[in-house]
Amino acid sequence: MAKSPNFMSYSFSYKHLDYGANINNFTPSMSKEELRNQQEIARLDKADEIVQKMLTFPEAEAILNKIKETK
């Protein structure tokens, strides 16, 4: 007599989220001013990172040399 195959049962469920329904009523968690501040801080951090990686500061050295020459 042949053995019956072992069938595994699966089940799943899903929930449809309709994000488009409230798109016109969307209110961000932070104000525009806070968002602009965060973006400005990110730009300053990026500039600071670039400056920290510099080995020399040619523009600053030129200004200092000019000041030394005038004395």
Summary of the structure (lengths in Angstrom):
residues: 71
radius of gyration: 31.3
end to end distance: 109.1
largest distance: 109.1
contacts: 78
relative contact order: 0.05
helix: 59%
strand: 0%
